[in-house]
């Protein structure tokens, strides 16, 4: 599975999108012991609750042990969302419909299957576990996460427009890079190339260390990758000379837009009021230093090339 062959037809159908289930799986990995990522360190505090839940359900506990192994994540946790999966309920329903034998077949190859997993409702139990993780560790923060994911998608779409797939995917995740000639390296494993002809390829941001690949052959494939931007770090400080040139408020807003953000996000990261941020954005828009674009239900602002050159000069 080291290289995927993606022709022009696949690229034409490829797109970036969010997935509540992908973020729920990322949270589950943290609850099972993976390091918490910047912006989501609070997830780790729920680990005792997960241990208590698994202790009370031997089937779910056995699945958790078998589903997450070095170099492998159970297929049922990685299936790409369908076009009509609109929210976590739709994605969990798809997990719930997975036959028990398909759940078992998607565990790491070459490993024995725990006897506890020989139950007919295994898909239901996996969906129940994921729904519990969603409610506990993801749902309270989902509006903020979704805005950050949309901002990351806008940034990568811009790079795709200006630099092609090599620019958009070059730093997507460790081990993934665009090789050219319709070849996408997704990891360093020595597997025969997989031809994705006729399939749809999705790129999904999540708060994860390195992400994972998913597939529902022959129609859907996905790469979950670490979201950058707002979740990874705070906004860059505005250079003092830029503050003197534009005023401290507008300079702070412009410096924060290294990643596309909504007005609400800018209020949160700059500490300025909503009215002030709105006024600063209007001036920056009129000056040609920022542009805006709708992403889902949000309007995201981002720096223009002129603004990038101005910031480089000031630094």
Buried (B, 14 or more C-beta within 10 A) or exposed (E): EBBBBBEEEBBEBBEBBBBBBBBBBBBBBBBBEBEBBEBBEEBBEBBEBBEEBBEEBEBBBBBBBBBBEEEBBBBBBBBBBBEEBEEBEBBBEBBBEBEBEBBBEBBBEEEEEBEBBEBEEBBBBBBBBBBBBBEBBBBEBBEBBBBBBBBBBBBBBBBBEEEBBEBBBEBBBEEBBBEEEBEBBBBEEEEEEBBBEEBBBBBBBBBBBEBBBBBBEEEBBBBBBBBBBBBBEEBBEBBEEBBEEBBEBBBBBBBBBBBBBBBBBBBBBBEBEEEBBBBBBEBBBEBEBBBBBEBBEBBBBBBBEEBBEBBEEBE
